[in-house]
Amino acid sequence: MSDAKVSVIYYSATGSVWQLAKAVVQGAEKNGAEVRLRKVPELAPEEAIASNKGWSSHRLETQDVVDATATDVTWADAVVFGTPTRYGNVSAQLKQFLDSLGPQWAQGALANKVYSGFVSVGTAHGGHESTLLALYNTIYHFGGIVVAPGYTDPIKFQDGNPYGTSHTSANGVNPPGDLEYSAAMFQGGRVTQVATALRRGFAIDA
């Protein structure tokens, strides 16, 4: 049984990342973690959101999901970030949240935690790996411990991305399927297992 605390913090425009986030939560909870699911605030103008039916309906669907704060990061032993790709990089919404953590970074409150990431991409080669690698650059500055899924389970040989769970949405047409859900659940479980081991190791050293 895990005693780890895990925050799953994501941004999703039309829902693919949100679906993956829920699967990560399931994997973490299955391994005994106490989990917080949080979304980062929307930055896009109302006219942009209203122009896309999927975007506007998803925002309404998730209006009750609590917005992430810095406390959700400092509280956790492990943080799993989810984002759609934007030109092969992290979405502005998630990046803005990460950039707001400067005070906590300066205090050393972001260090020695487990971090991981997952992504949804519009096209087959639109940023599955580059987005996660860009995300992990921030984690190195935190002094965090990146726990990627690697090829540590048969599901990873099926989805093919060792850096984190990834999904090709065909620009929102294709929702995540059983493969992506299974990979996301595995990732949530692996993050929890490593965070639990580190938490117990730190307690022994103390």
C-alpha positions in Angstrom: 0.0 0.0 0.0 1.4 3.4 -1.0 1.5 6.4 1.3 2.4 8.7 -1.6 0.6 11.9 -2.5 0.2 12.5 -6.2 -1.1 15.6 -8.0 -2.2 15.2 -11.7 -2.2 18.7 -13.1 -3.3 19.3 -16.7 -4.5 21.6 -19.4 -7.0 20.3 -22.0 -8.8 22.3 -24.7 -11.2 19.7 -26.2 -10.9 16.8 -23.8 -8.2 14.4 -24.9 -5.7 15.4 -22.2 -8.5 15.4 -19.6 -9.4 11.8 -20.5 -5.7 10.7 -20.1 -5.5 12.6 -16.8 -8.3 10.6 -15.4 -6.6 7.3 -16.4 -3.4 8.5 -14.7 -5.4 9.2 -11.6 -6.8 5.7 -11.7 -3.4 4.1 -12.0 -2.1 6.1 -9.1 -5.1 5.3 -6.9 -4.9 1.7 -7.8 -1.4 1.7 -6.3 -2.7 3.4 -3.1 -1.9 7.0 -3.7 -3.8 10.0 -2.4 -4.5 11.9 -5.6 -5.5 15.5 -6.5 -6.8 16.1 -10.0 -6.4 19.7 -11.0 -6.7 21.8 -14.2 -4.7 24.9 -14.9 -6.6 28.1 -15.7 -7.6 28.9 -19.3 -5.8 31.8 -20.9 -7.5 31.9 -24.4 -10.0 34.7 -25.2 -13.7 33.9 -25.1 -14.1 34.4 -28.8 -11.5 31.8 -29.5 -13.2 29.3 -27.2 -16.6 30.0 -28.6 -15.4 29.5 -32.1 -14.7 25.8 -31.4 -17.6 23.6 -30.3 -15.4 21.0 -28.8 -13.5 23.6 -26.9 -16.5 25.4 -25.5 -18.3 22.2 -24.6 -15.3 20.7 -22.8 -14.9 23.8 -20.7 -18.5 23.5 -19.6 -18.0 19.8 -18.9 -15.1 20.4 -16.6 -16.2 23.6 -15.0 -16.2 21.8 -11.6 -12.6 20.6 -11.8 -10.6 22.6 -9.3 -8.0 25.0 -10.6 -4.4 24.1 -9.8 -2.4 26.2 -7.3 1.2 26.1 -6.2 0.1 24.3 -3.1 -1.0 21.3 -5.2 2.7 21.0 -6.2 4.3 21.5 -2.8 1.8 19.1 -1.2 2.6 16.3 -3.5 5.4 13.7 -3.5 4.8 13.3 -7.2 3.4 15.5 -9.9 2.2 14.4 -13.3 1.7 17.1 -15.9 -0.6 16.8 -18.9 -0.7 19.0 -21.9 -1.6 19.2 -25.6 1.3 20.0 -27.8 1.6 23.5 -29.2 4.1 23.7 -32.1 6.0 20.7 -30.5 6.0 22.4 -27.1 4.1 22.7 -23.9 0.8 24.6 -24.1 0.8 28.3 -23.0 -1.7 27.5 -20.3 0.5 24.9 -18.6 3.7 26.8 -19.2 2.2 29.9 -17.5 1.4 27.8 -14.4 4.9 26.4 -14.4 6.3 29.9 -14.7 4.2 31.0 -11.7 6.1 28.6 -9.4 9.1 30.8 -9.1 8.7 31.6 -5.4 8.4 27.9 -4.5 11.4 27.1 -6.7 13.4 29.8 -5.0 12.6 28.2 -1.6 13.6 24.7 -2.8 10.1 23.5 -2.3 9.9 21.9 -5.8 13.0 19.7 -5.4 13.3 16.0 -4.7 9.8 15.2 -6.0 8.9 12.8 -8.7 7.6 14.3 -11.9 6.3 12.9 -15.2 4.2 14.0 -18.2 1.7 13.0 -20.8 0.6 14.6 -24.0 -2.1 14.7 -26.8 -1.0 15.6 -30.2 -3.0 16.6 -33.3 -0.9 14.7 -35.9 1.3 11.6 -36.0 4.6 13.5 -35.8 3.4 16.7 -34.3 5.3 16.6 -31.0 4.8 13.4 -29.0 8.4 13.3 -27.8 9.5 17.0 -28.2 6.7 18.3 -26.0 7.6 15.9 -23.1 11.3 16.6 -23.5 10.5 20.4 -23.3 8.4 19.8 -20.2 11.2 17.9 -18.5 13.6 20.8 -19.0 11.6 22.7 -16.4 11.8 19.7 -14.0 15.6 19.7 -14.2 15.5 23.3 -13.0 13.2 22.3 -10.2 15.7 19.7 -9.0 13.0 17.2 -9.6 13.3 13.5 -10.4 11.9 12.6 -13.8 10.2 9.2 -13.8 9.3 8.4 -17.4 7.6 5.1 -18.1 10.4 3.9 -20.3 10.0 0.4 -21.7 9.2 -1.1 -18.3 5.9 -2.8 -19.1 4.6 -4.6 -22.2 2.1 -1.8 -22.8 5.0 0.6 -23.6 6.1 -1.6 -26.5 2.6 -1.1 -27.9 2.3 2.6 -27.5 6.0 3.2 -28.3 6.7 6.3 -26.3 9.2 5.8 -23.4 9.0 9.5 -22.4 5.4 9.4 -21.3 1.9 8.5 -22.5 1.0 10.2 -25.8 -2.1 10.2 -28.0 -2.7 11.3 -31.6 -6.1 13.0 -31.7 -6.2 13.8 -35.4 -6.9 17.4 -34.4 -9.6 16.4 -31.9 -11.4 13.8 -34.1 -10.0 10.7 -32.3 -10.5 10.3 -28.6 -8.0 8.2 -26.6 -8.6 4.5 -26.8 -7.9 1.4 -24.7 -4.1 1.5 -25.6 -3.7 5.1 -24.4 -5.8 4.5 -21.3 -3.8 1.5 -20.3 -0.5 3.3 -20.9 -1.7 6.3 -18.8 -2.8 4.0 -16.0 0.5 2.3 -16.0 2.3 5.6 -15.9 0.3 6.7 -12.9 1.1 3.5 -11.1 4.8 3.6 -11.9 5.1 7.2 -10.7 3.3 6.2 -7.5 5.6 3.3 -6.9 8.7 5.3 -7.3 7.4 8.2 -5.2 6.5 5.8 -2.4 10.0 4.3 -2.4 11.6 7.7 -2.3 9.3 8.9 0.4 10.1 5.9 2.6 13.8 6.3 1.8 13.9 9.9 2.8 12.0 9.0 6.0 14.7 6.4 6.9 17.5 8.9 6.2 15.9 11.5 8.4 
